[in-house]
Amino acid sequence: MLADSLPPETRVVLVRAGVLTGRVVDARGYPIDGATLEIVGTDSAGAPIFDDPRRSSFQAAHFDAMLAGPAPLVPQGELGVMPGPVPPIPHPDTPTPRAEPVPVAGRSPAESTAEPWVTRADGTFRASPASPGRVRVIVRHPQYVEAESDRVTLLPGGEAHVDVVMHEGGTLEGRVLDAHDRPVEGARVVVSATHGTLERATRSASDGTFAFAALPEQVSLTAGVDEDDAQPDVRLSVSIPEQGKKDVVVRLPEPREALAVTVVDDRGGPVDAAQVSASSLAADAPLRTTSFTDRRGEAVLKRARGIPLRVEVSAPGRAPTVVTTDGGGESLRVELAPAESATGEVASWRGRDAIAGAEVTLYTDLGVRRARSGADGTFSLSELAPGPARLDVRAPGFAPVTRTVALPDSGGRRPFAIPRIELSAEGIVEGQVVDGRGEPVPGARVAKDHVPTWLVVGANPPGIALTDAEGRFQLKELPEGMVMLEAYAPDVGRGRAEGVKVVSDRTTVNVRIPLVGDTGDDRAARGPAASGSVAVTLGESDEPVEVVVVSVVSGSEAERAGLQPGDALLTVDGDEVHTMEEARARLSGPVADDVLVVLRRADRTLTLRVTREAVRR
C-alpha cells in the first residue's frame, strides 16, 4: 500500500479516572450496610456519565469480544447462527451485592471480576474507577427510599467525598375498583417517584388490593387493565407521609369506545395511509394513540371516544392539519388540503458562491421541517401547510441566519420561492469562563445571547461551545458586530459578556466571562433531580409576571409537541403556575410520562400534551 493511501493517524486521549468516597446513613445517623451505588452526571465535554461496575464489566467484555473480529456463522436455519455464550446484559433493577464475575475474553477471572459498589458495615464506600466531571451518587436499598448526593466536581485522577442520608419512606396500600365499585383482579399498578428514578410495579390481588413499601413523599400512580395498550386508564398524584401509611382507592372508568376517523381530500375523496395521532386534553385521562387510514380513508383510535382530543393528521402530498374535539361525537371527519412546498438557495455573502450542505430548518405551528442544500446551494421543503413560519439556516464556517416567512395558500399548485439566503463568513471568539473566585470552570456552556438550562441527554445542539479543563472556550459561527455572550455551568452560575466585538473571518480573543450564581430557571432546578422533564428553559415576564418559555431544545419532545419560545405557561397538569419553581416542579417527573400544558401564544390559548424525556442541566 502506498504511503499516500494510508488513513490519517487517529489520536485518542484517555482521561484518568477518579475516586469517589462517602458514607451512607439513615435519618438517625446510623450507618446503612449493603446499599448499592451508581454514579451519574456530566463530563467536561457535556456527555452523560452512567457509572457502575456491572456496566463497566459488560463494556469491557463487549470491547474485547469486538477486538477478536466477527465470529463465523454456523450454517443453521435460513440465516445461520453465531456461537455463544452471549454476555449477560446488566439491568438497573438487578441486585449487585453478590453479583457473579462477568467473564472477559483474554483476562483471568481475577482481572475480569467487577467489585460491586456497595456500602460497608460502617456505611462507607469507595467507588473506583469513576468518570471525572460534575457527578452525584444515586443510592438504593430495598428498605429505604432511593437517595442521591449533592453534585461534586471530580477531577481527572482526583478524589471527591459525599455524604448521603436515606429515609425509610412510607407505605402505600390501596384497592383497584371498576366503575361499579367491584374489585379488579390483575390490574397493573405502577408507582413512579416524582423526583428520582424509582419505579415499581405490581398486580392487584383477587380482591383488588395492592401495596408498596419504602416509597418517597411524592409519587405518581398509574393503573390499567388493557394488556394490548401501554396507555394507563388512571393517573394519580399521591402524597405519602414519612414512616406512615397512605390508603387510596383507584377507580377505573368505564372502558371508552373507539373513535372512528375519516380522512378525505379537498374533493371529498378518501385519503389512504394518512397518519392520525391523538393525544388527550384531559389531565385525568392520559391517552396518546396513533392509527393509519385504509383505502376508504378510515381509521380507528382506540379508547378515544368521550374525552377531549388534539388530533394531528398528515399524509403524503397533503398539508398537515390539527383539529380539536370535545369527544362528544361518535366519529370525526378531517379534510386535508393539498400540501404546499417551498424552495430556496443558500449562497455566500453577495451571492458569490453556492453553499452546499447548509442545514435548513423551518419551524411552523404544525411541526418542524428540515432539509440540506445541494451542491448548487438549492434546497426544497415539502408537505407544508400555509401560514407563518420561522426559517433558520446555518452552515460550517458561516454565521447563521434567521428569517420570518409566510407560506401562501396556492392550493399546492406551485412552490413558494424563498428569497435567496446569503450567509456571511463567521467570526470566532475565544476566552475563559471563571467562577466568583476567578478560578476556571471546566464544562461550562457558552453561546450567543442565551444558554439553555436544560438539554436532552446526548450531544449539545449547534451554537454551543464547551470550556476545557482550564475554562477556555472557542465559539464559532458568530455574526459580525457587537454581540452578547452568555455562559452557564450547573450548580456554579450564569454570567454574561456584553459588547463583544465580532469581525468576519477574524478571531476575537481574551474574552472573560465570570459566573455570578444561579438565576431564573437555574434556581428552579435546585433540589433532587427527577428522572424526566421537558427540555425548555423558563423565564419570567415583567408585570404582570408570567412564566414564559425562553428556549426550546432542537429535536426534543418539547419541540415535537409544538412548544415555542415566547409561549406563556398558564397551567401544567391542571394546576396554575405562578413561578418558575412551580412550573419546573410540575414539568418534571417520571421519564416517558406525559404532562398537559395550557399556554398562551399571542392572542390564542393552546393545550399541548408533552412527553417527558431524559434531560440534563
C-alpha positions as CSV (number, residue, x, y, z in Angstrom):
1,M,0.0,0.0,0.0
2,L,1.3,3.4,-0.9
3,A,2.0,5.9,1.9
4,D,-0.4,8.4,0.4
5,S,-3.3,6.0,0.6
6,L,-2.7,5.2,4.3
7,P,-5.5,6.5,6.6
8,P,-4.6,9.6,8.7
9,E,-3.4,9.0,12.3
10,T,-6.2,8.9,14.9
11,R,-5.2,10.0,18.3
12,V,-7.4,9.1,21.3
13,V,-6.9,11.0,24.5
14,L,-7.7,9.0,27.6
15,V,-8.7,10.8,30.8
16,R,-7.6,9.4,34.1
17,A,-10.4,8.1,36.2
18,G,-11.1,9.4,39.7
19,V,-12.2,8.0,43.0
20,L,-15.5,8.8,44.8
21,T,-15.8,8.1,48.5
22,G,-18.5,8.7,51.0
23,R,-20.8,7.4,53.7
24,V,-24.5,6.5,53.8
25,V,-26.6,6.8,56.9
26,D,-30.3,6.8,57.9
27,A,-32.2,9.7,59.3
28,R,-30.9,9.0,62.8
29,G,-27.3,8.9,61.7
30,Y,-26.9,5.1,61.8
31,P,-24.8,3.6,59.0
32,I,-26.6,1.6,56.2
33,D,-24.9,-1.6,55.1
34,G,-25.5,-3.1,51.7
35,A,-26.7,-0.1,49.8
36,T,-25.8,-0.2,46.0
37,L,-24.4,2.8,44.3
38,E,-24.4,4.4,40.8
39,I,-22.6,7.5,39.6
40,V,-24.4,9.8,37.2
41,G,-23.5,13.3,35.9
42,T,-21.9,15.1,33.0
43,D,-18.3,15.0,31.9
44,S,-16.3,18.1,30.7
45,A,-17.5,17.5,27.1
46,G,-21.1,17.6,28.2
47,A,-21.6,13.9,27.6
48,P,-23.7,11.9,30.2
49,I,-22.0,9.8,32.9
50,F,-23.5,6.5,34.0
51,D,-21.0,4.5,36.0
52,D,-21.4,1.2,37.9
53,P,-19.2,-1.9,37.9
54,R,-21.7,-4.1,36.1
55,R,-21.9,-1.7,33.1
56,S,-18.2,-1.2,33.0
57,S,-17.6,-5.0,33.1
58,F,-20.0,-5.6,30.3
59,Q,-18.5,-2.8,28.2
60,A,-15.0,-4.3,28.7
61,A,-16.3,-7.8,27.7
62,H,-18.0,-6.4,24.7
63,F,-14.9,-4.4,23.6
64,D,-12.6,-7.4,24.0
65,A,-15.1,-9.5,22.0
66,M,-15.1,-7.0,19.2
67,L,-11.3,-6.9,19.0
68,A,-11.4,-10.6,18.1
69,G,-13.4,-9.8,15.0
70,P,-16.7,-11.3,13.9
71,A,-17.5,-14.9,14.8
72,P,-18.1,-17.2,11.9
73,L,-21.6,-18.1,11.1
74,V,-22.7,-21.7,11.7
75,P,-24.9,-23.0,8.8
76,Q,-28.1,-23.5,10.8
77,G,-31.5,-22.4,9.7
78,E,-32.1,-19.9,6.9
79,L,-29.6,-17.2,8.1
80,G,-27.1,-19.1,10.2
81,V,-26.2,-18.5,13.9
82,M,-23.2,-17.4,15.9
83,P,-21.7,-19.5,18.7
84,G,-22.3,-18.2,22.2
85,P,-22.5,-17.6,25.0
86,V,-23.9,-14.1,24.9
87,P,-22.6,-11.9,27.8
88,P,-25.2,-11.0,30.4
89,I,-26.8,-7.6,29.9
90,P,-26.9,-5.6,33.2
91,H,-30.2,-4.2,34.3
92,P,-30.7,-1.3,36.8
93,D,-33.1,-3.4,38.9
94,T,-30.7,-6.3,39.2
95,P,-29.2,-6.6,42.8
96,T,-25.4,-6.3,42.8
97,P,-24.1,-7.1,46.3
98,R,-23.4,-10.7,45.3
99,A,-23.1,-10.3,41.6
100,E,-21.2,-13.1,39.8
101,P,-18.0,-12.1,37.9
102,V,-18.5,-11.4,34.3
103,P,-16.0,-13.4,32.1
104,V,-13.9,-11.2,29.9
105,A,-12.1,-12.7,26.9
106,G,-8.4,-12.7,27.3
107,R,-8.4,-11.9,31.0
108,S,-8.0,-14.1,34.1
109,P,-11.1,-14.5,36.4
110,A,-9.4,-12.2,38.9
111,E,-8.9,-9.5,36.3
112,S,-12.4,-9.7,35.0
113,T,-14.1,-9.6,38.4
114,A,-16.1,-6.4,38.9
115,E,-16.2,-5.5,42.6
116,P,-19.7,-4.1,43.2
117,W,-20.1,-0.7,44.6
118,V,-21.8,-1.5,48.0
119,T,-21.7,0.3,51.3
120,R,-19.7,-1.5,54.1
121,A,-20.9,-2.2,57.6
122,D,-20.0,1.3,58.8
123,G,-21.9,2.8,55.8
124,T,-18.7,3.9,53.9
125,F,-17.9,3.2,50.3
126,R,-15.2,3.7,47.7
127,A,-16.2,3.9,44.0
128,S,-13.4,3.5,41.6
129,P,-12.7,3.9,38.7
130,A,-15.2,6.9,38.3
131,S,-15.5,9.1,35.3
132,P,-14.4,12.7,36.1
133,G,-16.9,15.6,35.7
134,R,-19.9,17.1,37.6
135,V,-21.3,13.9,39.3
136,R,-23.6,12.7,42.0
137,V,-24.2,9.3,43.6
138,I,-27.6,7.6,43.5
139,V,-28.0,5.1,46.4
140,R,-30.6,2.3,46.5
141,H,-31.6,-0.1,49.3
142,P,-34.7,-2.2,49.5
143,Q,-35.7,-0.9,52.9
144,Y,-35.1,2.8,52.2
145,V,-36.2,5.4,49.7
146,E,-33.8,6.0,46.8
147,A,-31.5,8.9,47.7
148,E,-28.9,11.0,45.9
149,S,-25.9,13.0,47.0
150,D,-25.0,16.6,46.2
151,R,-23.2,17.3,43.0
152,V,-19.5,17.4,43.3
153,T,-16.7,18.1,40.8
154,L,-14.4,15.0,40.3
155,L,-11.2,16.0,38.6
156,P,-9.2,13.5,36.4
157,G,-7.1,11.4,38.8
158,G,-8.7,13.2,41.8
159,E,-10.8,12.1,44.7
160,A,-14.1,13.6,46.0
161,H,-16.3,12.8,49.0
162,V,-20.0,12.8,49.5
163,D,-22.4,12.0,52.4
164,V,-25.9,10.6,51.8
165,V,-28.9,10.4,54.1
166,M,-31.5,7.7,53.3
167,H,-35.1,7.8,54.6
168,E,-37.4,4.9,55.4
169,G,-40.2,6.5,53.4
170,G,-43.8,5.4,53.7
171,T,-46.2,2.6,52.7
172,L,-48.9,2.9,50.0
173,E,-51.9,0.5,50.2
174,G,-55.0,0.5,48.1
175,R,-57.7,-1.2,46.0
176,V,-58.5,-1.1,42.4
177,L,-62.2,-0.9,41.7
178,D,-64.2,-0.7,38.4
179,A,-66.8,1.9,37.7
180,H,-69.4,-0.1,39.7
181,D,-67.1,-0.4,42.8
182,R,-66.3,-4.0,42.1
183,P,-62.7,-5.2,42.8
184,V,-60.5,-5.6,39.7
185,E,-58.1,-8.5,39.8
186,G,-54.8,-8.4,37.8
187,A,-54.8,-4.6,37.2
188,R,-51.3,-3.3,36.6
189,V,-50.4,-0.7,39.1
190,V,-47.2,1.4,38.7
191,V,-45.7,3.9,41.1
192,S,-43.0,6.3,39.9
193,A,-41.1,8.8,42.1
194,T,-41.9,12.4,41.2
195,H,-38.2,13.1,41.9
196,G,-35.7,10.4,41.3
197,T,-35.6,7.2,39.2
198,L,-37.6,4.9,41.4
199,E,-40.3,2.9,39.6
200,R,-42.2,-0.2,40.9
201,A,-45.0,-2.2,39.5
202,T,-47.4,-4.9,40.8
203,R,-50.7,-6.6,40.0
204,S,-53.8,-6.2,42.1
205,A,-55.0,-9.3,44.0
206,S,-58.3,-11.1,43.7
207,D,-59.9,-8.5,46.0
208,G,-58.3,-5.6,44.1
209,T,-55.7,-4.8,46.8
210,F,-52.1,-3.8,46.2
211,A,-49.3,-2.5,48.4
212,F,-45.9,-0.8,48.1
213,A,-43.3,-0.1,50.9
214,A,-40.4,2.4,51.2
215,L,-41.8,5.0,48.9
216,P,-40.9,8.7,48.8
217,E,-43.2,11.5,49.8
218,Q,-44.5,12.3,46.3
219,V,-45.3,9.6,43.7
220,S,-47.2,9.2,40.5
221,L,-49.6,6.2,40.4
222,T,-51.0,4.7,37.2
223,A,-53.4,1.8,36.8
224,G,-54.9,0.0,33.9
225,V,-56.1,-3.4,32.6
226,D,-55.6,-3.3,28.9
227,E,-52.7,-5.6,28.1
228,D,-52.6,-4.7,24.4
229,D,-52.3,-0.9,25.1
230,A,-49.5,0.6,27.2
231,Q,-51.7,3.6,28.0
232,P,-52.9,3.6,31.6
233,D,-56.6,4.2,32.4
234,V,-56.0,6.3,35.5
235,R,-53.1,8.5,36.7
236,L,-53.0,10.0,40.3
237,S,-50.6,12.1,42.3
238,V,-50.2,10.7,45.8
239,S,-48.5,12.2,48.9
240,I,-47.2,9.6,51.4
241,P,-46.2,10.6,55.0
242,E,-42.7,9.7,56.1
243,Q,-42.8,6.4,58.1
244,G,-46.6,6.5,57.7
245,K,-49.2,4.8,55.5
246,K,-51.4,6.1,52.8
247,D,-54.6,4.3,51.7
248,V,-56.0,5.0,48.2
249,V,-58.9,3.8,46.2
250,V,-58.3,3.7,42.4
251,R,-61.5,3.7,40.4
252,L,-61.1,2.7,36.8
253,P,-63.5,4.4,34.4
254,E,-65.9,2.6,32.1
255,P,-63.9,1.3,29.1
256,R,-64.0,4.0,26.5
257,E,-65.1,3.1,23.0
258,A,-63.1,3.7,19.9
259,L,-63.4,6.9,17.9
260,A,-63.9,6.4,14.1
261,V,-61.9,8.9,12.0
262,T,-62.5,9.5,8.3
263,V,-59.8,11.5,6.3
264,V,-60.8,13.0,2.9
265,D,-59.1,15.3,0.4
266,D,-60.4,18.7,-0.7
267,R,-62.7,16.9,-3.2
268,G,-64.2,14.6,-0.6
269,G,-62.3,11.5,-1.8
270,P,-60.7,9.1,0.8
271,V,-57.1,9.6,1.7
272,D,-55.1,6.3,2.1
273,A,-52.2,5.9,4.5
274,A,-52.9,9.1,6.5
275,Q,-51.3,9.1,9.9
276,V,-53.8,10.0,12.6
277,S,-52.3,10.8,16.0
278,A,-54.4,11.8,19.0
279,S,-53.5,13.0,22.5
280,S,-55.9,13.6,25.4
281,L,-56.5,17.1,26.5
282,A,-57.8,15.9,29.9
283,A,-55.3,15.8,32.7
284,D,-57.1,12.9,34.4
285,A,-57.5,10.8,31.3
286,P,-54.0,10.1,29.8
287,L,-54.1,8.9,26.2
288,R,-51.7,9.0,23.3
289,T,-52.5,6.8,20.3
290,T,-51.8,6.6,16.6
291,S,-53.6,4.9,13.7
292,F,-53.4,4.9,9.9
293,T,-56.3,5.1,7.4
294,D,-57.2,2.3,5.0
295,R,-58.2,2.7,1.3
296,R,-61.5,4.0,2.4
297,G,-59.8,6.8,4.4
298,E,-61.0,5.3,7.7
299,A,-59.0,4.8,10.9
300,V,-59.9,3.8,14.4
301,L,-58.5,5.5,17.6
302,K,-58.7,3.0,20.4
303,R,-60.4,4.2,23.7
304,A,-60.6,7.8,22.4
305,R,-64.3,8.5,22.4
306,G,-65.7,10.6,25.2
307,I,-62.6,12.7,26.1
308,P,-61.3,16.0,24.6
309,L,-58.6,15.3,22.0
310,R,-56.0,17.1,19.9
311,V,-55.8,15.2,16.6
312,E,-52.9,15.6,14.2
313,V,-53.4,14.3,10.7
314,S,-50.8,14.1,7.9
315,A,-50.5,12.2,4.6
316,P,-48.1,12.1,1.7
317,G,-48.8,15.0,-0.7
318,R,-51.2,16.7,1.8
319,A,-50.8,19.6,4.1
320,P,-50.8,18.5,7.8
321,T,-53.6,19.8,10.0
322,V,-54.6,19.8,13.6
323,V,-58.2,19.6,14.9
324,T,-59.5,19.5,18.4
325,T,-62.7,17.8,19.6
326,D,-64.5,17.5,22.9
327,G,-65.1,13.8,22.3
328,G,-68.8,14.1,22.2
329,G,-69.3,12.7,18.7
330,E,-69.1,9.0,17.6
331,S,-66.9,9.9,14.6
332,L,-64.6,12.6,13.3
333,R,-64.2,13.8,9.7
334,V,-60.9,15.6,8.7
335,E,-60.3,17.2,5.4
336,L,-56.7,17.5,4.1
337,A,-55.8,20.2,1.6
338,P,-53.0,19.8,-1.0
339,A,-49.6,20.3,0.5
340,E,-47.6,23.5,-0.1
341,S,-43.9,23.4,-0.8
342,A,-41.0,25.9,-0.7
343,T,-37.7,26.2,-2.5
344,G,-34.7,28.4,-1.9
345,E,-31.0,28.9,-2.4
346,V,-28.1,29.4,0.1
347,A,-25.1,31.3,-1.0
348,S,-22.2,33.2,0.5
349,W,-22.4,36.9,1.0
350,R,-23.4,38.9,-2.1
351,G,-24.2,35.5,-3.8
352,R,-20.6,34.8,-4.8
353,D,-20.6,31.1,-4.2
354,A,-23.3,28.4,-3.6
355,I,-23.1,26.8,-0.1
356,A,-23.6,23.1,-0.1
357,G,-24.6,21.1,2.9
358,A,-26.3,24.0,4.7
359,E,-28.8,23.0,7.4
360,V,-32.3,24.5,6.7
361,T,-34.9,24.3,9.4
362,L,-38.5,25.6,9.1
363,Y,-40.5,26.0,12.3
364,T,-44.3,26.0,11.9
365,D,-47.3,25.6,14.2
366,L,-47.8,22.1,12.7
367,G,-44.3,20.8,13.1
368,V,-40.7,21.2,12.0
369,R,-39.3,20.5,8.6
370,R,-35.6,20.1,7.8
371,A,-33.5,20.0,4.6
372,R,-29.9,20.4,3.4
373,S,-28.7,22.4,0.4
374,G,-27.3,20.5,-2.5
375,A,-24.1,21.1,-4.5
376,D,-25.7,24.1,-6.2
377,G,-26.9,25.6,-2.9
378,T,-30.6,24.9,-3.5
379,F,-33.0,23.2,-1.2
380,S,-36.7,22.2,-1.1
381,L,-39.2,21.7,1.7
382,S,-42.4,19.7,1.1
383,E,-45.7,18.7,2.7
384,L,-46.2,22.2,4.3
385,A,-49.3,24.0,5.5
386,P,-49.8,27.7,4.6
387,G,-49.2,30.2,7.4
388,P,-46.4,32.0,9.3
389,A,-43.1,30.2,9.9
390,R,-39.5,30.8,11.1
391,L,-36.6,29.7,8.9
392,D,-33.1,29.0,10.4
393,V,-30.1,28.4,8.1
394,R,-26.6,27.5,9.3
395,A,-23.5,26.1,7.7
396,P,-20.0,25.4,9.0
397,G,-17.7,28.4,8.6
398,F,-20.6,30.9,8.3
399,A,-22.8,32.9,10.7
400,P,-26.4,31.5,10.9
401,V,-29.4,33.5,9.6
402,T,-33.0,33.5,10.9
403,R,-35.9,34.8,8.8
404,T,-39.7,35.0,9.2
405,V,-41.6,33.8,6.2
406,A,-45.3,33.5,5.4
407,L,-46.2,30.4,3.3
408,P,-49.1,31.4,0.9
409,D,-52.1,29.2,0.1
410,S,-51.7,28.2,-3.5
411,G,-53.7,25.0,-3.4
412,G,-50.5,23.1,-3.9
413,R,-50.2,24.3,-7.5
414,R,-46.7,26.0,-7.2
415,P,-43.9,26.1,-4.7
416,F,-43.2,29.2,-2.7
417,A,-39.8,30.8,-3.7
418,I,-38.0,31.8,-0.6
419,P,-35.7,34.8,-1.3
420,R,-32.1,33.8,-1.6
421,I,-30.3,33.4,1.8
422,E,-26.8,34.9,2.0
423,L,-24.5,33.8,4.8
424,S,-21.5,35.9,5.8
425,A,-18.2,34.4,7.0
426,E,-18.2,33.5,10.6
427,G,-16.5,35.4,13.4
428,I,-14.8,33.5,16.2
429,V,-14.5,34.4,19.9
430,E,-12.0,32.8,22.3
431,G,-11.9,33.3,26.0
432,Q,-12.3,31.9,29.5
433,V,-15.1,31.2,32.0
434,V,-14.3,31.7,35.7
435,D,-16.2,31.4,38.9
436,G,-16.7,34.1,41.6
437,R,-13.2,33.4,42.9
438,G,-11.6,33.8,39.5
439,E,-11.0,30.0,39.2
440,P,-11.5,28.4,35.8
441,V,-14.8,26.5,35.3
442,P,-14.5,23.3,33.1
443,G,-17.5,22.0,31.2
444,A,-19.4,25.4,31.1
445,R,-21.6,26.0,28.1
446,V,-21.1,29.2,26.1
447,A,-23.5,30.6,23.5
448,K,-24.6,33.9,21.8
449,D,-27.4,35.7,23.7
450,H,-28.7,32.7,25.7
451,V,-27.5,29.3,27.1
452,P,-30.3,26.8,27.7
453,T,-30.6,25.5,31.3
454,W,-32.0,22.1,30.2
455,L,-30.7,19.9,27.4
456,V,-31.7,16.5,26.1
457,V,-29.3,13.8,27.2
458,G,-26.7,13.4,24.3
459,A,-24.8,15.8,22.1
460,N,-25.1,19.5,22.5
461,P,-27.2,21.4,20.0
462,P,-25.5,23.7,17.4
463,G,-24.2,27.1,18.6
464,I,-22.9,26.0,22.0
465,A,-19.2,25.7,23.0
466,L,-17.8,23.9,26.0
467,T,-15.0,25.1,28.2
468,D,-12.0,22.8,28.6
469,A,-10.2,21.8,31.8
470,E,-8.8,25.4,32.1
471,G,-12.1,27.0,31.5
472,R,-11.2,28.1,27.9
473,F,-13.6,28.1,25.0
474,Q,-13.8,28.8,21.3
475,L,-17.2,29.9,20.0
476,K,-17.7,29.8,16.2
477,E,-20.3,30.8,13.7
478,L,-20.9,34.3,15.1
479,P,-22.3,37.2,13.0
480,E,-20.2,40.4,12.6
481,G,-21.0,43.2,15.0
482,M,-21.4,43.7,18.8
483,V,-22.8,40.6,20.4
484,M,-23.6,39.4,23.9
485,L,-22.2,36.1,25.1
486,E,-23.6,34.0,28.0
487,A,-22.0,31.2,29.9
488,Y,-23.7,28.7,32.2
489,A,-22.5,25.8,34.4
490,P,-24.9,23.8,36.6
491,D,-24.5,24.5,40.3
492,V,-21.9,27.2,39.6
493,G,-23.8,30.0,38.0
494,R,-24.5,32.1,34.9
495,G,-22.7,35.1,33.5
496,R,-22.6,37.4,30.5
497,A,-20.0,39.3,28.5
498,E,-21.8,42.2,26.7
499,G,-20.5,44.3,23.9
500,V,-18.1,41.7,22.4
501,K,-16.9,42.9,19.0
502,V,-17.0,40.2,16.3
503,V,-15.4,40.6,12.9
504,S,-16.0,38.2,10.0
505,D,-13.1,35.9,9.2
506,R,-11.3,37.1,12.4
507,T,-10.9,35.8,15.9
508,T,-11.6,37.9,19.0
509,V,-9.5,36.7,21.9
510,N,-9.2,37.1,25.7
511,V,-13.0,37.4,26.5
512,R,-13.5,36.7,30.1
513,I,-17.0,35.6,31.4
514,P,-17.4,35.4,35.3
515,L,-20.2,33.3,36.7
516,V,-22.2,35.1,39.4
517,G,-24.7,32.4,40.7
518,D,-27.9,30.7,39.6
519,T,-30.7,32.8,38.3
520,G,-34.1,32.1,36.7
521,D,-34.8,28.5,35.7
522,D,-31.4,27.6,37.3
523,R,-32.9,28.2,40.8
524,A,-35.9,26.2,39.9
525,A,-33.6,23.3,39.0
526,R,-32.3,23.1,42.6
527,G,-33.2,20.1,44.7
528,P,-33.4,16.4,43.9
529,A,-33.4,15.6,40.2
530,A,-36.4,13.9,38.6
531,S,-36.0,11.1,36.1
532,G,-37.5,13.2,33.3
533,S,-38.6,16.7,32.4
534,V,-39.4,18.9,29.5
535,A,-36.4,20.3,27.6
536,V,-37.3,24.0,27.8
537,T,-35.6,26.9,29.6
538,L,-38.1,29.1,31.6
539,G,-38.1,32.8,32.4
540,E,-40.5,35.3,33.9
541,S,-42.0,38.3,32.1
542,D,-42.5,41.8,33.5
543,E,-45.7,43.0,35.0
544,P,-48.0,41.1,35.0
545,V,-45.5,38.3,36.0
546,E,-45.9,35.2,33.9
547,V,-43.8,32.1,33.4
548,V,-42.6,32.1,29.8
549,V,-40.6,29.7,27.6
550,V,-37.2,31.2,26.8
551,S,-35.9,28.5,24.6
552,V,-36.8,25.0,23.3
553,V,-34.1,22.4,22.6
554,S,-33.9,21.4,19.0
555,G,-35.0,17.8,18.4
556,S,-36.6,17.4,21.8
557,E,-40.1,16.1,22.7
558,A,-41.0,19.7,23.6
559,E,-40.2,20.8,20.1
560,R,-42.1,17.9,18.6
561,A,-45.1,18.7,20.7
562,G,-45.2,22.3,19.4
563,L,-43.8,24.4,22.3
564,Q,-42.2,27.6,21.1
565,P,-40.1,30.4,22.6
566,G,-42.4,33.2,23.9
567,D,-45.2,30.8,25.0
568,A,-46.7,31.8,28.4
569,L,-47.4,28.8,30.6
570,L,-50.9,29.1,32.2
571,T,-51.4,25.6,33.7
572,V,-49.4,22.4,34.0
573,D,-51.5,19.2,34.5
574,G,-54.4,21.3,35.5
575,D,-52.6,23.4,38.1
576,E,-51.9,27.1,37.7
577,V,-48.2,28.1,37.7
578,H,-47.2,31.5,39.0
579,T,-43.4,31.0,39.4
580,M,-40.6,29.2,37.6
581,E,-40.2,26.9,40.6
582,E,-43.8,25.8,40.4
583,A,-43.6,25.3,36.7
584,R,-40.4,23.3,36.7
585,A,-41.6,21.1,39.6
586,R,-44.8,20.2,37.6
587,L,-43.0,19.8,34.3
588,S,-40.5,17.3,36.0
589,G,-41.5,13.7,36.8
590,P,-41.2,10.2,35.6
591,V,-39.5,9.9,32.3
592,A,-41.6,8.9,29.2
593,D,-44.7,10.2,31.1
594,D,-46.9,12.9,29.7
595,V,-47.6,16.4,31.0
596,L,-50.5,18.5,29.9
597,V,-49.7,22.2,29.3
598,V,-52.1,25.0,28.7
599,L,-50.3,28.1,27.2
600,R,-51.0,31.4,25.6
601,R,-49.4,32.2,22.3
602,A,-50.1,35.8,21.1
603,D,-53.9,36.0,21.2
604,R,-54.5,32.2,21.2
605,T,-54.8,29.7,24.0
606,L,-53.4,26.2,23.2
607,T,-53.4,22.9,25.0
608,L,-50.5,20.5,24.3
609,R,-49.6,17.1,25.7
610,V,-45.8,16.8,26.0
611,T,-43.8,13.6,26.7
612,R,-41.2,13.9,29.4
613,E,-37.7,12.7,28.5
614,A,-34.3,12.3,30.0
615,V,-32.7,15.7,30.3
616,R,-29.6,17.2,31.8
617,R,-28.6,20.6,33.2
